[in-house]
Amino acid sequence: MNDAIVRQPVRAAVRERVVQRIVEGALPAGGAINLPRLAGELAVSVTPLREALIELERDGFVASWHSRGFFVRPFDAQEVEQIYPLIWTLETLALRTMPAVDSRKLRRLQEINAELKEEAGDPARALLLDTQWHETLLQGCPNRVLMEILKGLKQRAQRYEFAYMKESGQGLSIQQHAGVLRALKANDLESAVQMLEENWKIGPRFLLPWLQARDSEAVVTRAASSPR
């Protein structure tokens, strides 16, 4: 029991580092995970890595074959269709349950949004700032369970957004962030909620056509490379 308690923080840290590698494509979608190699790169033993991967399988980031180990889940349009409505439903619920946003938080949100605009060409930095913006907005939400669920869902969404930005050169939308801030300044919670929901609804609008194009390209590539 004591060993499990000691290992928990290590496993949590390993989990976050593996998630980061999945989000940023260092562990590519559909690719096999070499446990000894990855453990060496993370400077940990295989045991906490395996424990972290078991958690990540439960959370939808990886899958496993009984005899062939773990692999990163391939990109899946159905996953995008399923997780984004959950994100905007839970995030708008969190905003509704929070105390009123004060002027200091509004200024900080404006600063992050301005920096996000400048870093639009850097997917890793842009995602970090976008995450920071949403975390700052919802700071003070009393529902810890909701926030934990949101974190996992957003991380799953981020791997799609990172890959899309990297391949297309397109950045994240910041107009809805500005709209949320204008509504909050005017004490118009309903408009802020609607704009926040719209911010998340944009994701599937650009991700689903991109995934469809990737799938079509993969089919053409396989057909071209198959023996005749």
N, C-alpha and C positions, 0 to 999 in steps of 0.2 A: 504493500500500500504506500509506504513512504517513497519507494522508488518511482511509483507512478506519479506521485505529487511532484517530485523533483523533475521528472521528465516533461511534465506538462508545459512549462514555459519554453523549453527547448523545442518541443513539437510545434507549439504555436508560432514561434519565430521561424522555424523551418517552413511551416505552412505558408506564412506570408511571403517568404522569399521564393518559394516555388510558384505561388500565385503570380508574383511579379514577373517571373520568367515566362509564365504562360501568357499573361496579358501582353507582354512586350515581344512575344514570338521567339524568345530564345529557346523555349520548348515549343515547337511549332504544332499547330492543330493537326491532329492525326498521327503525330510522330510518336515512336516508342520512347520510353524513358529508361535509360541505362542507369540503374540504381547505384552501382559502385562508382561510376563516373560522376554522377550528379552529387552523391554524398561527398566525394573528394572535392568537387568544386565548392560545395557549401561548407566544407571543413567540419562535417559531422559524421557520425557512424550511420550505417544503413538502417539501424533500428528506428530512431526517431523520424528518419525520412520515410520509411515504410508506413509508420503510424500516421504521418502527415498525409501521405498519399491515400491511405484508407479513408481519412476524413474528407479529402478532396474528391474522392470517388462518390461519397455520399452527397457532397455539395454540388456535383455536376461538372467538375473541371476535368476529371480524368476517368478512365474506365480501365478494366483489367481483363486479361485472358487468364484462365486457370493455369495454363502451362507456359505463357509467354510474357507475363508481367504486366506492367502498367503502360498506358499510352494516353496522350492528351486527346480529349474528345474532339472529333472533327467539327468544323463549323456547320451549323444546322439552322436553316431558315425557320424551322418550327420553334427552336429555342428562342430566337429573337421575337417571334410572334407571341410567345408565352410569357417571357420575362418582362418585357417593357411595360405591358399593362399593369403588372404587379408593382413595378417600380413607381409609375406615376400615381397609382392608387394609394400606395403606402406613403410616398413622400408628401402628397397633398394632405393626407390624413395627419401626418406629423406636423405639417405647417399649421393646420387648423387647431392642433392641441397645444401649441406653444404659447408662451407669453408674448406680448406685443414686442416687435423688434424695435430696439432703441436706435438713436442717431449714431452712436459709436459703431454698432454692428453694421448699419447701413453704409457708413463710410468705408469700413473694412471690405464689405462686399463690392463696393464700387472699385476699390483699389485692386482687388483680385480680378475682377472682370476686365479692368483696363490692362492688367498684366497678361491675362489670358488672350486678349486681342493681339498683343505684341508677340506672343509665343505660339501663334496658331500653326506655324510651320514645323514645330517640334512636337511630334505626337506624344512622347513621354512627358514632356514638360506641360503640354496642354492638358493631358488627362490628369496630371497631378494638381494643376490649378483648378480644373473643373471640379475635381473631387473636393478640394479645399473650399471652393465656393459653396457647394451644397452642404458640406459639413458645417461651415460657418453659419449658413442660413438656418440650419436645423439645430444648432447648438442650444441646449436648454430644453429640448423635447423630453418630457418626463417618461416616455414609453421606451425603456431600454430594449425590450424584446423586439419591438418594431424596428429600432435602429440597427440591431444586429442582423435581422433578416434583410433589411435594405442593403447593408454593407455587402453581404454575400451576393445578392442579386446584381448590384452595381458592378462588382468585380467580374461577374460573368459577362455583363454587357461590355465592359471595358476592353476585353480582348477582341471583340468585334470592332469596336470603335478605333482601337489602336491600329489594327490591320487595315481597316478602311482608310484611315488618314495616311498611313504609310504608303499604301498603294496608289491612292488617288491624289495625294497632296492637299486634300481639302481639310479645313479645320472644323472645330466644333462651333455650333451656333451660339453667339453671345447676345443676340437681340432679345431673346426671351428672358435672359438674366436681367437685362436692363429694364424690361417691362415689369418683371416681378418687383424690382426695386422702386420703380415709379409708383406702382400700386401700393406698396407698403408705406412709402412716404405719404401717400394720400389717405392712409388708414383704410384702404379698400381691400379687405382680405379676400373677398370673392374673386376680384380681378387678379389678385396675386396668385391665388390657387389655380385659376384658369390658365394663366400664363406659364406657371410652373408645369402644369400638365402638358401644355403645348410644347414646352421645352423637351420633354421626354418623348412625346409623340413623333418628333422629327426623326429620332433614331431609326425606327423601322422604315421610314419613308426613303432614307438613303441606303440603309443596310440591305434591305430585301432585294432591290434591283441589283446591287453590287454582288450579293451572294448568287443570285440567278446567273449573272454574267460569268462569275468565276466557275460555276458548275458547268455552264455551256462550254466554256473554254477548255475545261478539263476533259469533257467528253470528246471534243474535237481533237485534243492532244492525244488521248488514248486511241482514237480511231486512226490517226495519222501514224502512230507508232506500232500499231498491230501488224503482224505478218499478213501478207496478201497471198 
